[in-house]
Amino acid sequence: KNKKNFIIKARALCQIKTLNMSSMLKKGKGFSKKFRPVSKKERLKIKFLITIRNGVNIPVKTGSKLYVEWKRGMKLNGVSPTKEMNKDKTIDWDYSFSIISSVYGSENGYEEKSLHLAIKNKKKLKKKIGKIRIDLAKYSENSLPVDVSLPLIVHSKKSSKKGPELNITIQSQLIKIGNQKIVSAEEAKGFSSTQTKKFAGNNYIIVTDDTMSEMSYSEAS
């Protein structure tokens, strides 16, 4: 009998604690006050938005027709439009693409996610002019576009005072934490959710069926 009473009291205490937690998390129909930081152990699904803007000081003749190949691993994933080298040793591609990749935390930040770029000459049997390897994981927390200039490793005996570079814009968009879809707190402002996360200084909510129903209803209205 005493054991039974103990179990009943323990269950009642758990229910009270659960109710107290819910009331602490909720405030009207908004978000909880505190956003739990993303753990380094959690797998992140990130969409990287990349724009290859231009190249400078690439050691080829004016009028040479060049394009950029990009790949993750060994498989070729995409090719930019072919553009001509200008007289001022610049070439403009303005070519954009996106990559969705799983990113994992490590002691030093994030595990490496390599993107390989190669510049090729269209007329010279697709000869490789130069290449670059980018670690996308370093840009996992760049929710705003960031412009970077990266040195190009060239396959040429020609040299110039200024080294060849590729100018790129990179932006990241967090879309999943583990198996849970998320949206920014700003996007879902005004909708009810107590499941919240903080990542790179930004607040996110975990998308539930209830949240999606509310957002769909709002869009239809």
LINTAUR-V941830 format. One record per residue. N is the residue number from 1. PHI is phi in degrees with one decimal (NA if undefined). BURIAL is + if it has 24 or more other ideal C-beta (glycine too) atoms within 12 Angstrom, else -. Layout:
BEGIN
N_PHI_BURIAL / N_PHI_BURIAL
END
This chain:
BEGIN
1_NA_- / 2_-61.7_- / 3_-64.7_- / 4_-64.7_- / 5_-62.9_- / 6_-63.5_- / 7_-64.3_- / 8_-62.0_- / 9_-64.5_- / 10_-63.8_- / 11_-64.0_- / 12_-62.5_- / 13_-64.2_- / 14_-63.5_- / 15_-63.5_- / 16_-63.7_- / 17_-63.9_- / 18_-63.1_- / 19_-63.8_- / 20_-63.8_- / 21_-63.6_- / 22_-63.7_- / 23_-68.7_- / 24_-70.8_- / 25_-76.9_- / 26_-88.9_- / 27_-146.2_- / 28_65.1_- / 29_-112.1_- / 30_-92.3_- / 31_-101.2_+ / 32_-66.6_+ / 33_-67.9_- / 34_-105.7_- / 35_-100.4_+ / 36_-74.5_- / 37_-61.9_- / 38_-70.3_+ / 39_-76.4_- / 40_-62.3_- / 41_-81.0_- / 42_-79.9_+ / 43_-79.5_- / 44_-106.5_+ / 45_-106.0_+ / 46_-123.7_+ / 47_-99.0_+ / 48_-98.3_+ / 49_-104.6_+ / 50_-122.7_+ / 51_-124.3_+ / 52_-88.3_+ / 53_-78.5_+ / 54_-162.2_+ / 55_-123.4_+ / 56_-132.5_+ / 57_57.2_+ / 58_-77.6_+ / 59_-76.3_+ / 60_-137.6_+ / 61_-74.6_- / 62_-57.3_- / 63_92.2_- / 64_-61.0_+ / 65_-99.5_+ / 66_-121.9_+ / 67_-141.9_+ / 68_-117.1_+ / 69_-102.1_+ / 70_-133.7_+ / 71_-153.6_- / 72_-113.6_+ / 73_78.8_- / 74_-93.3_- / 75_-85.3_- / 76_-71.3_- / 77_-104.3_- / 78_-167.7_+ / 79_-136.6_- / 80_-78.1_+ / 81_-63.8_- / 82_-84.1_- / 83_-129.4_+ / 84_-98.4_- / 85_-70.0_+ / 86_-82.3_- / 87_-64.7_- / 88_-86.3_- / 89_65.4_+ / 90_-119.3_+ / 91_-141.2_+ / 92_-107.4_+ / 93_-104.2_+ / 94_47.6_- / 95_-109.4_+ / 96_-116.3_- / 97_-155.0_+ / 98_-131.4_- / 99_-134.2_+ / 100_-103.6_- / 101_-140.3_+ / 102_-84.6_+ / 103_-122.3_+ / 104_-117.6_+ / 105_-73.9_- / 106_-143.5_- / 107_-61.5_- / 108_-99.5_- / 109_134.9_- / 110_-138.4_+ / 111_-66.0_- / 112_-64.5_- / 113_-131.2_+ / 114_-84.6_- / 115_-120.6_+ / 116_-107.7_+ / 117_-116.9_+ / 118_-135.4_+ / 119_-97.3_+ / 120_-127.7_+ / 121_-93.9_+ / 122_-65.9_+ / 123_-81.4_- / 124_-94.7_- / 125_51.7_- / 126_57.7_- / 127_-62.4_- / 128_-77.7_+ / 129_-86.4_+ / 130_-168.0_+ / 131_-148.8_+ / 132_-145.5_+ / 133_-115.9_- / 134_-115.5_+ / 135_-91.2_+ / 136_-63.5_+ / 137_-58.2_+ / 138_-64.7_+ / 139_-107.2_+ / 140_-61.0_+ / 141_-101.8_+ / 142_-90.4_+ / 143_-71.7_+ / 144_-105.4_- / 145_-60.0_- / 146_-126.3_- / 147_-91.5_- / 148_-131.3_+ / 149_-112.4_- / 150_-116.3_+ / 151_-66.5_- / 152_-94.8_+ / 153_-83.4_- / 154_-99.9_+ / 155_-108.1_- / 156_-152.2_+ / 157_-82.2_- / 158_-70.2_- / 159_-129.8_- / 160_-136.6_- / 161_-61.7_- / 162_-102.8_- / 163_-68.9_- / 164_-68.0_+ / 165_-137.9_+ / 166_-119.2_+ / 167_-100.8_+ / 168_-131.0_+ / 169_-115.5_+ / 170_-126.4_+ / 171_-139.3_+ / 172_-117.8_+ / 173_-134.3_+ / 174_-73.8_+ / 175_-120.8_+ / 176_-149.5_+ / 177_-122.7_+ / 178_66.0_- / 179_-102.7_- / 180_-100.6_+ / 181_-73.5_- / 182_-135.7_+ / 183_-135.6_+ / 184_-68.7_+ / 185_-61.0_+ / 186_-67.6_- / 187_-64.1_+ / 188_-103.4_+ / 189_-59.5_- / 190_95.5_- / 191_-102.0_+ / 192_-78.4_+ / 193_-167.6_+ / 194_-109.4_+ / 195_-94.1_+ / 196_-126.6_+ / 197_-141.2_+ / 198_-120.0_+ / 199_-143.6_+ / 200_52.8_+ / 201_81.7_- / 202_-108.7_+ / 203_-98.2_+ / 204_-132.2_+ / 205_-119.9_+ / 206_-80.3_+ / 207_-78.9_+ / 208_-110.3_- / 209_-60.5_- / 210_-64.2_- / 211_-63.1_+ / 212_-62.3_- / 213_-63.8_- / 214_-64.4_- / 215_-66.8_+ / 216_-64.2_- / 217_-63.6_- / 218_-65.3_- / 219_-65.7_- / 220_-68.9_- / 221_-70.4_-
END
